[in-house]
């Protein structure tokens, strides 16, 4: 049904896809063949999607990428600190999502966090219900 357009996809990629294999941080930093049963992560904290950003390489499809047969507009983003500090703050975030397309579809809003210059991380995500054209949640 998704391929024929009967329903709209609303998923997101959990990985980053390189344009070329040699663009992958793991391939670019691999210098030795690991012993059997072991893995060497020479890219350090720049593993996966962080390696693309850290090395200014544009991927074919970035972490969190998704497609839809509709389009959506985000508005009224709000974030509020509830408690905590330092590395473990408790934050609540909200956003309005409106289906601005001509077809029904669901959307997956994502919130990314970054603490004190550290790597950017997926902090939270949710999937909306299927929204009719013009409908907002």
Beta strands, then each sheet from edge to edge (+ up, - down):
strand 1: 72-83
strand 2: 90-99
strand 3: 110-113
strand 4: 121-125
sheet 1: 1+ 2-
sheet 2: 3+ 4-
end
